[in-house]
Amino acid sequence: MIKGFSISVSPQNVNVDSFLEKEYDNLYLQSSQFDFLFEGVLLNKSKLLKEFALRDFETLILELYLLKKEQLVKQFEGEFRGFVFDKTEQKFYVFTNITSTQRVFYFRIKDQIFVDTSLIRLSQILKNNGLETEPDIESIYQLLSFSNLPERKTPIQQVNKLLDGHYLEISCENFVLEEKEYFTLLGTPIFKGSKDKALDNIHEVFKNSVLLEYEKDSEMGTDHLALLSGGLDSRVAMMYAIKNNFKIGNALCFSQSGYYDHTISEKIAKDFNIHYEFIPLDGGQFLKKIDKLTEISEGMVLYTGGIHVEHAMEKMQFENFGLFHSGQIGDGVLGGFNTEPRRKAPSYFKIVDSPKFLPKIQQSLDETLKKYETEELFLLRNVAYNRTLLGAHVLQQKRYQTSPFMTKDFLSLAISLPEEWKFNHRFYMDWIAKHCKEATQYRWERTLLKPNAKWKTAFGDQIIKRGFKILHERVLKMGHKSSMYPYEYYFNQDAQIQQYYEQYFNHNIHRLEKYPELLKDTEELFLADQFFLKAKAINILSIFKLYF
């Protein structure tokens, strides 16, 4: 059974189905005035209870709703979604968290409204109510162009995803549905102090975000598990926890054996005396889990973006932990989304990875770009939230994933920093040099150099790492040594995987017969030499298999 909840509103009936399990901070409170459902992990629950001098979550919600009404969601920090049903006003307020990691979908036709936390379940509910679902062909081409769907888009016509930091207001009396914002980074004022002051501020905000996560483990009575790779974000997050006297129970890494993500993370764990669990991705047999990943992504993100995470989750041994502590999207909000050292409007940078199909969706993309004042805010939503966080959905089958880079305070401060500071991760380098020196003592997988000088970022990107990949992929023909997960190499070296993909394609291509142009494009994609393009073709077939 898929977790979450379903809501349907019609003239004949208002119905709620809850599929919550007794875990984390899940709560379904039903009172005379309102019903409240919360699914997820509330990182600041203890802080709120202390602030309001209360002992239990239910009483806290009763107090908060009396004081804040539907705006109570502004008080929450963490991975969550839920709703309030005000029985006096006959209104639903359905919310998601500030990064929309906890998805909510909705559909309206005339005087019928359906809301669900599962697109798969919602699709079936619509069919059960005699409402035929059709593929959104523009969304399909957006997936081919971007590797993920932008904004509110889903693969199903007229079904939308609730945006990050938003809630739905639904009137059960006149069937008005409106999406409203409760948290935004739009209009964040530029930081006014000195850079040195900003470095101290980000140190404090980040430390508090880390404490919030790790103290939640302690509240739940579990050990701490940190995801660790050769990147900067995961090591900085883990080292801040250690600096604040948390004992890490396990450092988890998954990568191609012997690649830098493996060797760097293993050395860090050894030096800090942390139990280290490594899961090799060698061989890539997990690339066959196509349908499983499409179910998890719900057709919103290219399945290959999380397929290796699924393998790691299935193989990992460590169990006594509360959260997957990660460093998700840190490099993005601290310079990765700045193409120039100045504020600029968004472009096709980082969103378009297959220009071939751009003409089919260019008009809608251009219209979307016009809504954003900066490329940072556009990419934060449409790359970080809507693409990168697929791994969090995979891990969530076991535990919630958190990141200190994804709290309201950290995001607000990071976005406020001038672009010229953050460009090429200069501010990031200054921050760790001043406040997390130990993170600079190990190589950075991105550049293959230690991140102890700002000049090394561009030099490492353009010369060292590029040369390394050319040497191993083109000269030595050792593609397995060039990446954390060298899918292309796995596919080309294994006839069994190739045969599996060939059979999958042949067994499912008929599903596109009603869409001749898409059928032709999908066939051409699958005939391409690159595995990445073949995977896009397979993903389309998997989506049609799942929904249509």
C-alpha positions in Angstrom: 0.0 0.0 0.0 1.3 3.5 -0.9 1.5 5.8 2.1 -0.1 9.2 2.3 -3.7 10.3 2.0 -6.5 10.9 -0.6 -9.2 13.6 -0.6 -12.2 13.8 -2.9 -14.7 16.7 -2.9 -18.0 16.6 -4.8 -21.6 17.8 -4.3 -22.5 14.4 -3.0 -19.6 13.7 -0.7 -16.4 14.9 1.0 -14.2 11.9 1.6 -10.7 11.4 3.2 -8.7 8.2 3.1 -5.6 8.0 5.3 -2.8 5.5 4.7 -0.5 6.6 7.5 1.7 4.3 9.4 2.7 4.8 13.0 6.1 6.2 12.4 8.0 9.5 12.8 5.6 12.4 13.6 2.6 11.0 11.7 -0.7 12.3 13.2 -4.3 12.3 12.2 -6.1 14.5 14.7 -9.9 14.8 14.5 -11.6 17.4 16.6 -15.0 19.2 16.7 -13.6 22.3 14.9 -11.1 20.8 12.5 -9.3 17.7 11.3 -5.5 17.8 11.0 -3.3 15.2 9.2 0.5 15.3 9.3 2.7 12.8 7.5 6.5 13.0 7.9 9.2 14.1 10.2 8.9 17.4 12.0 12.5 18.4 12.8 11.5 21.3 15.1 8.8 19.5 17.0 10.7 19.5 20.3 11.6 23.2 19.7 7.9 24.1 19.2 6.8 22.1 22.2 9.3 24.0 24.3 8.4 27.3 22.8 4.7 26.8 23.6 5.4 25.1 27.0 3.5 21.9 25.9 4.2 18.2 26.2 2.4 16.5 23.3 2.1 17.1 19.6 -1.8 16.9 19.5 -2.1 19.8 22.0 0.5 21.8 20.1 -1.6 21.5 16.9 -4.7 22.5 18.7 -3.0 25.6 20.0 -1.3 26.4 16.7 -4.5 26.2 14.7 -6.3 28.5 17.1 -3.5 31.0 16.8 -2.4 30.7 13.2 -5.3 28.9 11.4 -4.0 27.4 8.1 -0.8 29.5 8.4 0.4 27.0 11.1 2.3 25.3 8.3 4.8 28.2 8.4 5.9 27.0 11.8 7.1 23.6 10.5 10.6 22.5 9.4 11.3 19.1 7.9 10.0 16.5 5.5 6.2 16.6 5.6 2.9 17.0 3.9 -0.7 17.0 5.2 -3.9 19.0 5.5 -6.3 20.9 7.7 -10.0 20.5 7.3 -11.9 23.4 8.9 -15.3 22.1 9.6 -16.8 25.5 10.2 -15.6 27.0 6.9 -15.9 23.7 5.1 -12.5 24.2 3.6 -9.4 22.0 3.1 -5.9 23.4 3.3 -3.5 20.8 1.9 0.2 21.5 2.2 3.6 20.3 1.2 7.1 21.2 2.6 9.3 24.0 1.3 11.1 21.8 -1.2 8.1 19.7 -2.3 10.1 16.6 -1.6 6.8 15.3 -0.1 4.6 15.3 -3.2 0.9 16.3 -3.4 -1.1 16.1 -6.7 -4.5 17.5 -7.5 -7.1 17.3 -10.3 -10.3 19.3 -10.8 -13.1 18.9 -13.3 -16.3 21.0 -12.9 -17.5 20.4 -9.3 -15.2 17.4 -8.5 -11.8 17.8 -6.9 -9.4 15.0 -6.2 -6.2 15.4 -4.1 -3.7 12.6 -3.5 -0.1 12.1 -2.3 0.4 9.4 -4.9 0.0 10.1 -8.6 -0.3 6.4 -9.3 -3.2 6.1 -6.8 -4.8 9.3 -8.1 -4.7 8.0 -11.7 -6.5 4.9 -10.6 -9.1 6.8 -8.6 -9.9 9.0 -11.6 -10.4 5.9 -13.7 -12.6 4.3 -11.0 -14.7 7.5 -11.2 -15.2 7.1 -14.9 -12.7 9.9 -15.8 -10.3 8.8 -18.6 -6.7 9.8 -18.1 -4.6 10.9 -21.1 -0.9 11.5 -21.4 0.3 15.1 -21.4 2.4 15.0 -24.5 4.1 18.3 -23.7 5.2 16.8 -20.4 6.6 13.8 -22.1 8.7 16.0 -24.4 9.8 18.1 -21.4 11.0 14.9 -19.8 12.9 14.1 -22.9 14.4 17.6 -23.1 15.1 18.2 -19.4 15.2 14.7 -17.7 12.6 15.9 -15.3 9.3 17.7 -15.4 9.2 21.5 -14.5 7.0 23.4 -12.3 3.6 21.8 -11.6 3.7 19.4 -14.6 2.9 15.7 -14.4 2.7 13.0 -17.2 -1.1 13.1 -16.9 -3.2 15.8 -18.6 -4.8 18.3 -16.2 -3.2 16.7 -13.1 -0.9 19.1 -11.3 1.7 18.8 -8.6 1.5 21.2 -5.7 4.5 23.6 -5.8 7.1 23.8 -3.1 6.2 26.1 -0.2 2.5 26.1 -1.2 -0.8 24.9 0.0 -4.1 24.2 -1.7 -7.2 26.0 -0.4 -10.3 24.0 -1.4 -13.9 25.2 -0.7 -16.3 22.2 -0.3 -19.3 24.6 -0.8 -18.5 26.2 -4.1 -15.6 23.9 -5.3 -13.1 26.7 -5.7 -9.5 25.5 -5.7 -6.6 27.9 -5.2 -2.9 27.3 -4.8 -1.4 29.7 -2.2 2.2 30.4 -1.2 3.3 30.2 2.5 7.1 30.3 1.9 9.1 32.0 -0.9 12.6 33.0 -1.7 11.4 35.5 -4.3 12.3 39.0 -3.3 14.9 37.9 -0.7 16.9 41.1 0.1 20.6 41.0 -0.8 22.9 40.5 2.2 24.0 43.9 3.4 26.9 43.1 5.7 30.5 42.2 4.9 31.6 38.9 3.4 33.3 38.0 6.7 30.1 38.6 8.5 28.2 36.5 6.0 30.8 33.7 6.6 30.1 33.8 10.3 26.3 33.9 9.7 26.3 30.9 7.4 28.4 29.0 9.9 25.8 29.6 12.6 22.8 28.9 10.5 24.3 25.7 9.1 25.3 24.5 12.6 21.7 25.1 13.8 20.4 23.2 10.8 22.7 20.2 11.5 21.7 20.3 15.2 18.0 20.2 14.3 18.6 17.0 12.3 20.8 15.1 14.6 18.8 16.1 17.7 15.8 14.5 16.0 17.7 11.2 15.9 18.3 11.6 19.6 14.6 12.4 20.2 13.7 9.2 18.4 16.3 7.2 20.3 18.3 6.1 17.2 21.9 6.2 16.0 23.1 8.6 13.3 23.7 7.6 9.7 25.5 10.0 7.4 25.6 9.6 3.6 29.2 10.2 2.5 30.8 10.5 -0.9 33.8 12.3 -2.4 31.8 15.5 -2.7 32.0 18.6 -0.4 28.4 18.7 0.8 28.2 15.4 2.5 31.5 15.7 4.3 30.8 19.3 5.5 27.4 18.2 6.9 28.9 15.2 8.6 31.9 17.1 10.0 29.7 19.8 11.4 27.8 17.0 13.3 31.1 15.7 14.6 32.3 19.1 15.6 29.1 19.4 17.7 29.7 16.2 19.6 27.5 13.8 17.7 28.9 10.3 17.3 28.1 9.0 13.8 27.0 5.4 13.9 27.5 4.7 10.2 28.9 6.5 7.1 27.2 5.0 4.0 28.8 5.3 0.5 27.7 3.7 -2.7 29.8 4.0 -5.8 31.8 2.1 -8.4 34.5 0.3 -6.5 37.8 2.2 -6.5 36.4 5.4 -7.8 37.1 8.7 -5.9 33.7 8.7 -4.2 34.7 5.4 -2.7 38.4 6.1 -1.8 37.9 9.6 -0.5 34.9 8.8 1.7 36.6 5.6 3.0 39.6 7.7 4.1 37.4 10.3 5.8 35.5 7.6 7.7 38.7 5.9 8.8 40.4 9.2 9.9 37.3 10.1 12.0 36.9 6.5 13.3 33.4 6.0 11.9 32.0 2.7 11.0 32.0 2.7 7.2 29.5 0.8 5.0 30.4 0.7 1.3 28.0 -0.7 -1.4 29.6 -1.3 -4.8 27.6 -0.5 -7.9 29.9 -2.6 -10.0 28.4 -4.3 -13.0 25.2 -2.3 -13.1 22.7 -5.1 -12.9 20.4 -2.7 -11.0 19.8 -0.9 -14.4 17.1 -3.5 -15.0 14.9 -2.0 -12.2 13.1 0.2 -14.7 9.5 -0.1 -13.6 10.4 0.1 -9.9 12.1 3.5 -10.4 9.3 4.8 -12.6 6.9 3.9 -9.8 9.0 5.8 -7.3 9.6 8.8 -9.6 5.9 8.6 -10.7 7.2 9.6 -14.2 8.4 13.0 -12.9 12.1 12.4 -13.3 14.3 10.2 -15.5 14.5 6.9 -13.7 18.3 6.5 -14.0 18.7 9.5 -11.6 17.8 7.2 -8.6 18.3 3.7 -9.8 21.7 3.3 -8.1 20.2 4.6 -4.9 17.6 1.9 -5.0 20.4 -0.7 -5.3 22.2 0.7 -2.3 19.1 0.9 -0.2 18.3 -2.8 -0.9 21.9 -3.9 0.0 22.6 -1.7 3.0 23.0 -3.5 6.4 22.9 -0.8 9.0 19.4 -0.4 10.4 19.3 1.4 13.8 19.1 4.9 12.5 16.4 7.6 12.2 17.3 9.7 9.2 19.5 9.6 6.2 21.7 12.7 6.8 22.8 14.1 3.5 24.3 17.2 2.0 21.7 17.5 -0.8 21.7 20.6 -3.1 24.5 22.4 -1.1 26.7 23.0 -4.1 23.7 24.2 -6.1 22.6 26.9 -3.7 26.2 28.0 -2.9 27.3 28.7 -6.5 26.2 25.8 -8.7 23.3 27.8 -10.1 25.3 30.9 -10.9 26.6 30.9 -14.5 28.1 34.4 -14.1 29.3 36.5 -11.1 26.2 38.7 -11.4 22.5 38.5 -11.0 20.9 37.4 -14.3 17.7 36.1 -15.7 17.3 32.4 -16.3 18.3 30.7 -19.5 18.4 27.1 -20.8 21.5 26.5 -18.7 21.3 23.2 -16.7 17.6 22.6 -17.5 18.0 21.5 -21.2 20.1 18.3 -21.6 18.6 17.1 -24.9 18.3 20.1 -27.3 16.9 17.9 -30.1 13.4 18.1 -28.6 13.6 21.7 -27.5 11.5 23.2 -30.4 8.5 21.1 -29.3 8.5 22.7 -25.8 10.4 25.9 -26.3 7.4 28.2 -26.1 6.2 26.9 -22.8 9.8 26.9 -21.4 10.2 30.6 -22.5 6.9 31.5 -20.8 8.1 29.8 -17.6 11.4 31.5 -17.6 9.7 34.9 -17.8 8.2 34.3 -14.3 11.6 34.2 -12.6 13.8 37.1 -11.7 17.0 35.1 -11.4 18.4 31.9 -12.8 19.1 30.7 -9.2 15.4 30.6 -8.3 14.4 28.9 -11.5 17.1 26.2 -11.2 16.5 25.8 -7.4 12.9 24.7 -8.1 13.3 23.0 -11.5 16.6 21.2 -11.1 17.3 20.9 -7.4 13.7 20.2 -6.1 12.3 18.7 -9.3 15.3 16.6 -10.4 18.0 16.1 -7.9 15.8 15.0 -5.0 14.7 11.8 -6.7 17.2 10.0 -4.5 15.3 11.2 -1.4 12.1 9.5 -2.7 14.0 6.3 -3.2 15.6 6.4 0.3 12.2 7.3 1.8 11.1 3.7 1.3 13.3 3.0 4.3 13.8 6.4 6.1 13.4 10.1 5.4 16.4 11.9 4.0 17.3 15.4 5.4 19.9 18.0 4.5 21.0 21.1 6.5 21.2 22.9 3.1 17.4 22.6 2.8 16.1 24.5 5.8 14.2 27.8 5.5 17.0 29.7 7.3 19.8 28.3 5.2 18.1 28.7 1.9 17.1 32.3 2.7 20.6 33.2 3.7 22.2 31.4 0.7 19.9 33.1 -1.8 20.6 36.5 -0.2 24.3 36.3 -0.8 25.6 38.3 -3.9 26.2 36.2 -7.0 29.7 37.5 -7.3 30.6 36.0 -4.0 29.1 32.6 -4.8 30.3 32.3 -8.4 32.5 29.2 -9.0 31.9 28.3 -5.3 34.2 31.0 -4.1 32.1 31.7 -1.0 31.8 28.0 -0.3 35.6 27.7 -0.3 35.9 30.7 2.0 33.3 29.3 4.4 35.0 25.9 4.9 38.5 27.5 5.0 37.3 29.6 8.0 34.9 27.3 9.8 35.4 23.7 8.6 39.1 23.5 7.8 39.1 19.7 8.1 36.9 19.4 5.0 39.7 20.9 2.9 42.2 18.2 3.8 40.7 15.6 1.5 40.3 15.6 -2.3 37.1 16.9 -3.9 35.7 14.4 -6.4 34.5 17.2 -8.6 38.0 18.6 -9.2 40.3 15.7 -8.0 42.1 18.4 -6.0 41.9 19.4 -2.3 39.4 22.3 -2.0 41.9 24.5 -0.1 42.3 27.3 -2.7 39.7 29.0 -4.9 41.7 28.8 -8.1 41.6 25.0 -7.9 37.8 24.9 -8.7 38.0 26.1 -12.2 41.4 24.5 -12.9 40.2 21.2 -11.5 37.0 21.3 -13.5 38.5 22.3 -16.8 41.9 20.6 -16.8 42.3 17.9 -14.2 38.9 16.3 -14.1 38.3 16.7 -17.9 41.7 15.1 -18.6 41.1 12.3 -16.2 37.8 11.4 -17.9 39.3 11.6 -21.4 42.2 9.4 -20.3 40.1 6.7 -18.8 37.2 6.7 -21.3 38.9 7.3 -24.6 42.5 6.3 -24.2 42.6 3.6 -21.7 39.1 2.3 -22.4 38.5 2.0 -18.7 35.1 3.8 -18.4 34.4 2.0 -15.1 37.1 4.1 -13.4 35.7 7.5 -14.7 32.5 7.9 -12.6 30.7 7.0 -9.4 28.1 5.2 -11.6 29.4 4.7 -15.2 26.1 3.5 -16.7 27.4 3.7 -20.2 30.2 1.3 -19.4 27.9 -1.1 -17.5 25.5 -1.2 -20.5 28.1 -1.6 -23.2 30.0 -4.3 -21.3 27.0 -6.5 -20.4 25.1 -8.3 -23.2 22.5 -9.4 -20.6 21.6 -5.8 -19.7 21.5 -4.9 -23.4 19.1 -7.9 -24.1 16.9 -6.9 -21.2 16.5 -3.3 -22.6 15.9 -4.6 -26.1 13.2 -6.9 -24.9 11.6 -4.2 -22.8 11.5 -1.9 -25.8 10.0 -4.5 -28.1 7.4 -5.6 -25.5 6.2 -2.0 -24.8 6.6 0.1 -28.0 3.1 -0.7 -29.0 1.8 1.5 -26.2 2.6 4.6 -28.3 0.7 3.5 -31.4 -1.9 6.3 -30.9 0.9 8.9 -30.9 2.8 8.4 -34.2 5.2 11.4 -33.8 6.1 10.3 -30.2 6.4 6.7 -31.4 8.9 7.7 -34.2 10.9 9.9 -31.8 11.1 7.1 -29.2 12.2 4.6 -31.8 15.0 6.9 -32.9 16.1 7.6 -29.4 16.4 3.9 -28.6 18.5 3.3 -31.7 21.0 6.0 -30.5 24.5 4.8 -29.4 24.4 6.5 -26.0 22.8 4.6 -23.1 21.5 7.9 -21.7 19.3 8.4 -24.8 18.2 4.8 -24.9 17.1 5.2 -21.2 15.0 8.2 -22.1 13.1 6.1 -24.7 12.7 3.3 -22.2 11.4 5.8 -19.6 8.6 7.0 -21.9 7.5 3.4 -22.4 7.6 2.7 -18.7 5.5 5.8 -18.0 2.9 4.6 -20.5 3.0 1.1 -19.0 2.3 2.6 -15.6 -0.5 5.0 -16.4 -2.0 4.5 -19.8 
